Amino acid sequence: MTRAQQDIGASWLATAGLRPTRQRVTLATLLVGDGQHRHVTAESLFASVKEQGEPVSLATVYNTLRAFCDAGLMQEVTVDGSKSYFDTNTHDHPHFYWEDDAKLTDAPSDQLVIAQIPDAPEGAEIASVDVVIRLRRKS
């Protein structure tokens, strides 16, 4: 990780008012240091941290990803109700879930048309609509 990438990570934290602890800067740098959006699981981010030789626990990765989501820096995308991916692109957009590789990627927003969604039940409001399109390679 270069100093410039660390500065990008620290600035990303600052936009949400998060204190730049060593662990947060490390994880932020891995997530946004090169200016690209990422779809990660806690486990894949933990593996990246270990490759860098940084002393961060898996529990810290989970807690930090939750803090990033709570601060609006990331969004959580749940696949199958049990597998969570964390996306640095917080704008509303659909996703492709590649079943063969267990990977999540962005799908083209301009090709998605949602004509109507059901009304929310009495006393509730719709917070968001998540679109995950499951793909598998043709046999």
N, CA, C and O atoms as a DFTB+ gen file, in Angstrom:
556 C
 N C O
     1  1       0.842      -1.183       0.000
     2  2       0.000       0.000       0.000
     3  2       0.886       1.245       0.000
     4  3       1.784       1.389       0.829
     5  1       0.617       2.122      -0.931
     6  2       1.405       3.346      -1.012
     7  2       0.841       4.401      -0.060
     8  3      -0.288       4.284       0.417
     9  1       1.620       5.401       0.198
    10  2       1.172       6.512       1.048
    11  2      -0.034       7.209       0.409
    12  3      -0.965       7.605       1.111
    13  1      -0.018       7.359      -0.916
    14  2      -1.140       8.004      -1.615
    15  2      -2.419       7.184      -1.433
    16  3      -3.491       7.753      -1.228
    17  1      -2.317       5.860      -1.506
    18  2      -3.489       5.006      -1.300
    19  2      -3.999       5.119       0.135
    20  3      -5.208       5.144       0.369
    21  1      -3.075       5.187       1.092
    22  2      -3.479       5.353       2.487
    23  2      -4.180       6.692       2.699
    24  3      -5.141       6.784       3.464
    25  1      -3.692       7.731       2.015
    26  2      -4.335       9.046       2.111
    27  2      -5.750       8.999       1.561
    28  3      -6.653       9.621       2.120
    29  1      -5.955       8.263       0.464
    30  2      -7.300       8.111      -0.107
    31  2      -8.197       7.395       0.893
    32  3      -9.336       7.805       1.114
    33  1      -7.681       6.318       1.501
    34  2      -8.457       5.594       2.508
    35  2      -8.812       6.467       3.691
    36  3      -9.952       6.443       4.155
    37  1      -7.857       7.241       4.192
    38  2      -8.108       8.130       5.327
    39  2      -9.119       9.219       4.963
    40  3      -9.969       9.569       5.780
    41  1      -9.033       9.750       3.753
    42  2      -9.991      10.775       3.306
    43  2     -11.402      10.193       3.202
    44  3     -12.382      10.860       3.533
    45  1     -11.493       8.955       2.744
    46  2     -12.794       8.268       2.637
    47  2     -13.423       8.168       4.020
    48  3     -14.619       8.413       4.175
    49  1     -12.634       7.814       5.019
    50  2     -13.147       7.748       6.397
    51  2     -13.584       9.129       6.873
    52  3     -14.617       9.266       7.529
    53  1     -12.806      10.139       6.546
    54  2     -13.107      11.501       6.993
    55  2     -14.435      12.000       6.433
    56  3     -15.139      12.766       7.091
    57  1     -14.782      11.566       5.210
    58  2     -16.052      12.018       4.619
    59  2     -17.248      11.573       5.449
    60  3     -18.308      12.197       5.399
    61  1     -17.078      10.492       6.214
    62  2     -18.164       9.986       7.055
    63  2     -17.962      10.342       8.520
    64  3     -18.763       9.952       9.370
    65  1     -16.896      11.082       8.824
    66  2     -16.637      11.466      10.200
    67  2     -16.143      10.325      11.070
    68  3     -16.271      10.375      12.293
    69  1     -15.574       9.286      10.444
    70  2     -15.050       8.164      11.222
    71  2     -13.611       8.424      11.638
    72  3     -12.806       8.931      10.857
    73  1     -13.302       8.071      12.872
    74  2     -11.947       8.230      13.387
    75  2     -11.008       7.300      12.626
    76  3     -11.308       6.116      12.473
    77  1      -9.881       7.814      12.147
    78  2      -8.968       7.003      11.326
    79  2      -8.025       6.137      12.163
    80  3      -6.830       6.422      12.252
    81  1      -8.562       5.081      12.774
    82  2      -7.697       4.155      13.510
    83  2      -6.810       3.410      12.511
    84  3      -7.085       3.409      11.311
    85  1      -5.764       2.787      13.003
    86  2      -4.852       2.044      12.131
    87  2      -5.610       0.962      11.358
    88  3      -5.408       0.800      10.154
    89  1      -6.485       0.220      12.053
    90  2      -7.230      -0.844      11.378
    91  2      -8.188      -0.287      10.329
    92  3      -8.292      -0.835       9.231
    93  1      -8.878       0.780      10.653
    94  2      -9.821       1.368       9.689
    95  2      -9.097       1.888       8.454
    96  3      -9.559       1.688       7.331
    97  1      -7.961       2.556       8.657
    98  2      -7.206       3.071       7.509
    99  2      -6.706       1.916       6.658
   100  3      -6.754       1.989       5.430
   101  1      -6.232       0.863       7.281
   102  2      -5.765      -0.304       6.536
   103  2      -6.884      -0.880       5.679
   104  3      -6.696      -1.122       4.486
   105  1      -8.046      -1.100       6.285
   106  2      -9.169      -1.683       5.541
   107  2      -9.696      -0.712       4.484
   108  3     -10.020      -1.126       3.372
   109  1      -9.784       0.560       4.820
   110  2     -10.250       1.557       3.850
   111  2      -9.307       1.633       2.657
   112  3      -9.754       1.764       1.518
   113  1      -8.020       1.553       2.913
   114  2      -7.034       1.608       1.833
   115  2      -7.204       0.421       0.898
   116  3      -7.134       0.574      -0.321
   117  1      -7.426      -0.761       1.461
   118  2      -7.651      -1.938       0.616
   119  2      -8.949      -1.816      -0.185
   120  3      -9.042      -2.311      -1.309
   121  1      -9.934      -1.163       0.394
   122  2     -11.240      -1.044      -0.262
   123  2     -11.275       0.034      -1.340
   124  3     -11.838      -0.193      -2.411
   125  1     -10.690       1.200      -1.084
   126  2     -10.845       2.319      -2.014
   127  2      -9.537       3.004      -2.408
   128  3      -9.557       3.988      -3.147
   129  1      -8.414       2.503      -1.929
   130  2      -7.134       3.165      -2.154
   131  2      -6.755       3.347      -3.604
   132  3      -6.032       4.284      -3.943
   133  1      -7.239       2.450      -4.480
   134  2      -6.907       2.590      -5.905
   135  2      -8.009       3.294      -6.695
   136  3      -7.929       3.399      -7.919
   137  1      -9.042       3.780      -5.990
   138  2     -10.113       4.516      -6.653
   139  2     -11.168       3.649      -7.310
   140  3     -12.089       4.174      -7.936
   141  1     -11.058       2.339      -7.183
   142  2     -12.025       1.420      -7.794
   143  2     -13.026       0.945      -6.743
   144  3     -12.703       0.860      -5.558
   145  1     -14.242       0.637      -7.190
   146  2     -15.235       0.065      -6.285
   147  2     -14.950      -1.407      -6.076
   148  3     -14.385      -2.073      -6.943
   149  1     -15.346      -1.908      -4.919
   150  2     -15.111      -3.296      -4.547
   151  2     -16.390      -3.953      -4.043
   152  3     -17.247      -3.310      -3.436
   153  1     -16.495      -5.244      -4.310
   154  2     -17.489      -6.113      -3.689
   155  2     -16.681      -7.141      -2.916
   156  3     -15.983      -7.958      -3.518
   157  1     -16.763      -7.114      -1.607
   158  2     -15.966      -8.015      -0.788
   159  2     -16.851      -8.725       0.220
   160  3     -17.930      -8.246       0.570
   161  1     -16.380      -9.865       0.677
   162  2     -16.941     -10.489       1.866
   163  2     -15.971     -10.166       3.003
   164  3     -14.838      -9.750       2.760
   165  1     -16.411     -10.356       4.214
   166  2     -15.503     -10.134       5.343
   167  2     -14.306     -11.065       5.229
   168  3     -13.177     -10.681       5.534
   169  1     -14.560     -12.285       4.791
   170  2     -13.481     -13.263       4.677
   171  2     -12.479     -12.890       3.587
   172  3     -11.273     -13.051       3.774
   173  1     -12.969     -12.394       2.451
   174  2     -12.032     -12.023       1.375
   175  2     -11.214     -10.794       1.757
   176  3     -10.037     -10.699       1.408
   177  1     -11.830      -9.850       2.472
   178  2     -11.088      -8.675       2.929
   179  2     -10.062      -9.078       3.987
   180  3      -8.947      -8.559       4.001
   181  1     -10.435      -9.996       4.863
   182  2      -9.506     -10.501       5.875
   183  2      -8.294     -11.161       5.211
   184  3      -7.157     -10.967       5.642
   185  1      -8.552     -11.943       4.157
   186  2      -7.446     -12.586       3.428
   187  2      -6.521     -11.538       2.817
   188  3      -5.303     -11.710       2.833
   189  1      -7.080     -10.455       2.278
   190  2      -6.262      -9.381       1.707
   191  2      -5.412      -8.704       2.766
   192  3      -4.254      -8.364       2.522
   193  1      -5.997      -8.508       3.954
   194  2      -5.256      -7.888       5.054
   195  2      -4.094      -8.785       5.466
   196  3      -2.986      -8.307       5.710
   197  1      -4.355     -10.092       5.542
   198  2      -3.297     -11.024       5.927
   199  2      -2.161     -11.010       4.901
   200  3      -0.989     -11.090       5.269
   201  1      -2.512     -10.907       3.602
   202  2      -1.491     -10.837       2.551
   203  2      -0.596      -9.609       2.729
   204  3       0.586      -9.635       2.386
   205  1      -1.171      -8.541       3.267
   206  2      -0.405      -7.314       3.510
   207  2       0.432      -7.415       4.783
   208  3       1.277      -6.562       5.053
   209  1       0.184      -8.478       5.567
   210  2       0.926      -8.651       6.809
   211  2       0.446      -7.769       7.938
   212  3       1.178      -7.533       8.900
   213  1      -0.778      -7.278       7.831
   214  2      -1.321      -6.393       8.864
   215  2      -1.985      -7.223       9.968
   216  3      -2.698      -8.180       9.666
   217  1      -1.765      -6.876      11.232
   218  2      -2.365      -7.617      12.340
   219  2      -3.794      -7.157      12.646
   220  3      -4.009      -6.339      13.540
   221  1      -4.761      -7.683      11.903
   222  2      -6.165      -7.363      12.093
   223  2      -6.930      -8.679      12.188
   224  3      -6.727      -9.573      11.366
   225  1      -7.803      -8.807      13.177
   226  2      -8.566     -10.043      13.358
   227  2      -9.796     -10.054      12.451
   228  3     -10.235      -9.009      11.971
   229  1     -10.341     -11.240      12.225
   230  2     -11.564     -11.369      11.430
   231  2     -12.717     -10.635      12.114
   232  3     -13.546     -10.023      11.441
   233  1     -12.774     -10.692      13.437
   234  2     -13.825      -9.972      14.167
   235  2     -13.720      -8.468      13.925
   236  3     -14.740      -7.795      13.781
   237  1     -12.507      -7.939      13.878
   238  2     -12.312      -6.515      13.601
   239  2     -12.771      -6.179      12.188
   240  3     -13.364      -5.124      11.962
   241  1     -12.500      -7.070      11.234
   242  2     -12.953      -6.841       9.859
   243  2     -14.484      -6.769       9.827
   244  3     -15.046      -5.848       9.235
   245  1     -15.159      -7.729      10.456
   246  2     -16.628      -7.710      10.506
   247  2     -17.130      -6.418      11.146
   248  3     -18.003      -5.749      10.593
   249  1     -16.586      -6.068      12.299
   250  2     -17.041      -4.869      13.007
   251  2     -16.783      -3.603      12.195
   252  3     -17.605      -2.686      12.193
   253  1     -15.656      -3.552      11.515
   254  2     -15.317      -2.369      10.723
   255  2     -16.212      -2.255       9.498
   256  3     -16.649      -1.158       9.150
   257  1     -16.491      -3.382       8.835
   258  2     -17.410      -3.338       7.695
   259  2     -18.791      -2.861       8.148
   260  3     -19.443      -2.089       7.444
   261  1     -19.231      -3.312       9.304
   262  2     -20.529      -2.862       9.836
   263  2     -20.481      -1.358      10.103
   264  3     -21.433      -0.647       9.781
   265  1     -19.395      -0.868      10.681
   266  2     -19.260       0.567      10.949
   267  2     -19.259       1.363       9.648
   268  3     -19.865       2.432       9.574
   269  1     -18.581       0.846       8.618
   270  2     -18.558       1.522       7.325
   271  2     -19.970       1.587       6.729
   272  3     -20.358       2.605       6.156
   273  1     -20.734       0.501       6.867
   274  2     -22.117       0.501       6.370
   275  2     -22.974       1.489       7.158
   276  3     -23.733       2.263       6.575
   277  1     -22.850       1.460       8.479
   278  2     -23.634       2.364       9.327
   279  2     -23.318       3.825       9.019
   280  3     -24.183       4.691       9.153
   281  1     -22.077       4.102       8.605
   282  2     -21.662       5.476       8.285
   283  2     -22.027       5.880       6.859
   284  3     -21.823       7.029       6.467
   285  1     -22.569       4.934       6.077
   286  2     -22.974       5.240       4.704
   287  2     -21.856       5.122       3.686
   288  3     -22.024       5.546       2.542
   289  1     -20.708       4.553       4.072
   290  2     -19.590       4.402       3.148
   291  2     -19.736       3.177       2.249
   292  3     -19.165       3.122       1.160
   293  1     -20.501       2.204       2.712
   294  2     -20.685       0.958       1.972
   295  2     -22.133       0.526       2.109
   296  3     -22.880       1.023       2.951
   297  1     -22.505      -0.417       1.254
   298  2     -23.811      -1.039       1.422
   299  2     -23.625      -2.549       1.478
   300  3     -22.738      -3.111       0.834
   301  1     -24.476      -3.183       2.257
   302  2     -24.434      -4.634       2.370
   303  2     -25.425      -5.231       1.384
   304  3     -26.571      -4.790       1.297
   305  1     -24.979      -6.233       0.646
   306  2     -25.826      -6.948      -0.303
   307  2     -25.857      -8.395       0.170
   308  3     -24.822      -9.059       0.232
   309  1     -27.046      -8.875       0.503
   310  2     -27.188     -10.238       0.999
   311  2     -27.628     -11.146      -0.133
   312  3     -28.568     -10.840      -0.867
   313  1     -26.939     -12.262      -0.262
   314  2     -27.265     -13.263      -1.267
   315  2     -27.677     -14.526      -0.521
   316  3     -26.976     -14.951       0.397
   317  1     -28.784     -15.124      -0.891
   318  2     -29.277     -16.351      -0.256
   319  2     -29.642     -16.161       1.211
   320  3     -29.788     -17.149       1.931
   321  1     -29.788     -14.955       1.666
   322  2     -30.173     -14.723       3.042
   323  2     -29.087     -15.002       4.063
   324  3     -29.281     -14.768       5.256
   325  1     -27.943     -15.501       3.604
   326  2     -26.899     -15.833       4.567
   327  2     -25.527     -15.290       4.183
   328  3     -24.700     -15.045       5.060
   329  1     -25.273     -15.102       2.916
   330  2     -23.961     -14.646       2.441
   331  2     -24.024     -13.146       2.202
   332  3     -24.826     -12.675       1.395
   333  1     -23.177     -12.394       2.904
   334  2     -23.162     -10.941       2.760
   335  2     -21.931     -10.481       1.991
   336  3     -20.810     -10.929       2.231
   337  1     -22.181      -9.582       1.069
   338  2     -21.130      -8.892       0.332
   339  2     -21.236      -7.427       0.712
   340  3     -22.316      -6.929       1.031
   341  1     -20.104      -6.747       0.674
   342  2     -20.073      -5.335       1.015
   343  2     -19.562      -4.579      -0.198
   344  3     -18.517      -4.905      -0.761
   345  1     -20.323      -3.556      -0.591
   346  2     -20.087      -2.833      -1.837
   347  2     -19.723      -1.392      -1.519
   348  3     -20.439      -0.716      -0.780
   349  1     -18.610      -0.917      -2.075
   350  2     -18.203       0.463      -1.859
   351  2     -18.998       1.447      -2.715
   352  3     -18.946       2.654      -2.480
   353  1     -19.733       0.941      -3.703
   354  2     -20.598       1.797      -4.527
   355  2     -21.950       1.881      -3.825
   356  3     -22.711       0.914      -3.828
   357  1     -22.248       3.019      -3.231
   358  2     -23.467       3.155      -2.432
   359  2     -24.664       3.663      -3.224
   360  3     -25.753       3.801      -2.668
   361  1     -24.483       3.944      -4.510
   362  2     -25.617       4.358      -5.338
   363  2     -26.493       3.143      -5.631
   364  3     -25.993       2.022      -5.719
   365  1     -27.787       3.361      -5.780
   366  2     -28.688       2.260      -6.101
   367  2     -28.305       1.662      -7.443
   368  3     -28.229       2.375      -8.443
   369  1     -28.064       0.363      -7.470
   370  2     -27.729      -0.315      -8.710
   371  2     -27.928      -1.822      -8.526
   372  3     -27.813      -2.337      -7.414
   373  1     -28.226      -2.522      -9.618
   374  2     -28.416      -3.976      -9.538
   375  2     -27.077      -4.710      -9.543
   376  3     -26.034      -4.142      -9.867
   377  1     -27.137      -5.972      -9.180
   378  2     -25.940      -6.805      -9.133
   379  2     -26.166      -8.125      -9.855
   380  3     -27.283      -8.635      -9.932
   381  1     -25.079      -8.658     -10.376
   382  2     -25.037     -10.036     -10.850
   383  2     -24.353     -10.851      -9.754
   384  3     -23.315     -10.452      -9.226
   385  1     -24.948     -11.998      -9.419
   386  2     -24.284     -12.943      -8.523
   387  2     -23.911     -14.157      -9.357
   388  3     -24.781     -14.861      -9.870
   389  1     -22.622     -14.395      -9.489
   390  2     -22.082     -15.488     -10.285
   391  2     -22.011     -16.727      -9.398
   392  3     -21.084     -16.876      -8.602
   393  1     -22.993     -17.612      -9.539
   394  2     -23.083     -18.791      -8.678
   395  2     -21.851     -19.682      -8.755
   396  3     -21.414     -20.217      -7.737
   397  1     -21.284     -19.849      -9.946
   398  2     -20.136     -20.746     -10.111
   399  2     -18.911     -20.275      -9.336
   400  3     -18.118     -21.093      -8.869
   401  1     -18.755     -18.970      -9.199
   402  2     -17.570     -18.396      -8.555
   403  2     -17.872     -17.740      -7.209
   404  3     -16.959     -17.291      -6.516
   405  1     -19.155     -17.686      -6.840
   406  2     -19.586     -16.982      -5.622
   407  2     -19.072     -15.546      -5.622
   408  3     -18.575     -15.059      -4.607
   409  1     -19.192     -14.870      -6.764
   410  2     -18.732     -13.482      -6.921
   411  2     -19.929     -12.570      -7.171
   412  3     -20.930     -12.979      -7.760
   413  1     -19.806     -11.353      -6.719
   414  2     -20.820     -10.333      -6.944
   415  2     -20.204      -9.230      -7.787
   416  3     -19.117      -8.741      -7.478
   417  1     -20.902      -8.835      -8.863
   418  2     -20.442      -7.742      -9.710
   419  2     -21.616      -6.810      -9.993
   420  3     -22.776      -7.183      -9.821
   421  1     -21.300      -5.606     -10.425
   422  2     -22.357      -4.662     -10.794
   423  2     -23.006      -5.092     -12.100
   424  3     -22.339      -5.597     -13.002
   425  1     -24.306      -4.886     -12.188
   426  2     -25.053      -5.089     -13.432
   427  2     -25.380      -3.710     -13.990
   428  3     -25.443      -2.737     -13.238
   429  1     -25.589      -3.616     -15.308
   430  2     -25.859      -2.299     -15.903
   431  2     -27.196      -1.712     -15.418
   432  3     -28.259      -2.282     -15.661
   433  1     -27.122      -0.589     -14.743
   434  2     -28.325       0.068     -14.222
   435  2     -29.252       0.537     -15.329
   436  3     -30.474       0.493     -15.186
   437  1     -28.667       0.987     -16.438
   438  2     -29.477       1.552     -17.509
   439  2     -30.331       0.497     -18.227
   440  3     -31.223       0.849     -18.999
   441  1     -30.068      -0.772     -17.983
   442  2     -30.853      -1.831     -18.618
   443  2     -31.948      -2.375     -17.704
   444  3     -32.746      -3.210     -18.128
   445  1     -31.995      -1.917     -16.472
   446  2     -32.993      -2.383     -15.516
   447  2     -34.183      -1.433     -15.498
   448  3     -34.021      -0.224     -15.331
   449  1     -35.370      -1.985     -15.669
   450  2     -36.592      -1.205     -15.584
   451  2     -37.516      -1.896     -14.587
   452  3     -37.921      -3.039     -14.796
   453  1     -37.842      -1.206     -13.517
   454  2     -38.807      -1.717     -12.549
   455  2     -40.073      -0.899     -12.736
   456  3     -40.118       0.284     -12.401
   457  1     -41.090      -1.536     -13.267
   458  2     -42.316      -0.820     -13.606
   459  2     -43.182      -0.538     -12.382
   460  3     -43.828       0.507     -12.302
   461  1     -43.195      -1.462     -11.438
   462  2     -44.040      -1.265     -10.277
   463  2     -43.594      -2.211      -9.179
   464  3     -43.200      -3.348      -9.437
   465  1     -43.664      -1.725      -7.957
   466  2     -43.417      -2.599      -6.818
   467  2     -44.652      -2.560      -5.930
   468  3     -45.414      -1.594      -5.973
   469  1     -44.859      -3.590      -5.134
   470  2     -46.048      -3.622      -4.276
   471  2     -46.023      -2.497      -3.241
   472  3     -44.957      -2.031      -2.838
   473  1     -47.195      -2.077      -2.827
   474  2     -47.287      -1.100      -1.745
   475  2     -46.759      -1.725      -0.463
   476  3     -46.902      -2.926      -0.234
   477  1     -46.150      -0.896       0.362
   478  2     -45.693      -1.363       1.667
   479  2     -46.902      -1.625       2.557
   480  3     -47.918      -0.941       2.438
   481  1     -46.802      -2.602       3.440
   482  2     -47.899      -2.848       4.369
   483  2     -48.165      -1.633       5.262
   484  3     -47.301      -0.768       5.406
   485  1     -49.323      -1.568       5.843
   486  2     -49.715      -0.489       6.742
   487  2     -48.664      -0.313       7.834
   488  3     -48.252      -1.284       8.468
   489  1     -48.235       0.923       8.048
   490  2     -47.270       1.217       9.100
   491  2     -45.820       1.000       8.697
   492  3     -44.926       1.116       9.536
   493  1     -45.566       0.684       7.421
   494  2     -44.191       0.454       6.959
   495  2     -43.917       1.317       5.744
   496  3     -44.837       1.781       5.070
   497  1     -42.639       1.525       5.476
   498  2     -42.238       2.226       4.274
   499  2     -41.104       1.456       3.622
   500  3     -40.335       0.778       4.304
   501  1     -41.000       1.558       2.321
   502  2     -39.943       0.864       1.588
   503  2     -38.640       1.626       1.778
   504  3     -38.545       2.809       1.450
   505  1     -37.634       0.935       2.311
   506  2     -36.333       1.556       2.544
   507  2     -35.460       1.462       1.305
   508  3     -34.738       2.405       0.983
   509  1     -35.518       0.339       0.608
   510  2     -34.742       0.162      -0.608
   511  2     -35.241      -1.081      -1.331
   512  3     -35.972      -1.902      -0.776
   513  1     -34.828      -1.192      -2.573
   514  2     -35.122      -2.376      -3.381
   515  2     -33.782      -2.904      -3.876
   516  3     -33.059      -2.210      -4.591
   517  1     -33.458      -4.122      -3.499
   518  2     -32.210      -4.739      -3.928
   519  2     -32.509      -5.707      -5.061
   520  3     -33.411      -6.539      -4.962
   521  1     -31.745      -5.587      -6.133
   522  2     -31.897      -6.486      -7.275
   523  2     -30.598      -7.272      -7.435
   524  3     -29.540      -6.710      -7.718
   525  1     -30.705      -8.582      -7.247
   526  2     -29.569      -9.479      -7.441
   527  2     -29.988     -10.504      -8.481
   528  3     -30.913     -11.286      -8.262
   529  1     -29.304     -10.494      -9.604
   530  2     -29.596     -11.410     -10.709
   531  2     -28.581     -12.546     -10.631
   532  3     -27.377     -12.333     -10.768
   533  1     -29.086     -13.741     -10.410
   534  2     -28.208     -14.908     -10.249
   535  2     -27.848     -15.462     -11.619
   536  3     -28.710     -15.656     -12.475
   537  1     -26.561     -15.712     -11.808
   538  2     -26.061     -16.240     -13.081
   539  2     -25.292     -17.538     -12.860
   540  3     -24.699     -17.747     -11.802
   541  1     -25.310     -18.402     -13.865
   542  2     -24.409     -19.548     -13.888
   543  2     -23.983     -19.742     -15.333
   544  3     -24.717     -19.402     -16.261
   545  1     -22.816     -20.281     -15.510
   546  2     -22.307     -20.507     -16.856
   547  2     -23.111     -21.595     -17.550
   548  3     -23.524     -22.573     -16.926
   549  1     -23.326     -21.417     -18.835
   550  2     -24.046     -22.415     -19.623
   551  2     -23.218     -23.685     -19.712
   552  3     -21.993     -23.639     -19.829
   553  1     -23.892     -24.796     -19.656
   554  2     -23.191     -26.088     -19.752
   555  2     -22.874     -26.425     -21.189
   556  3     -22.288     -27.472     -21.463
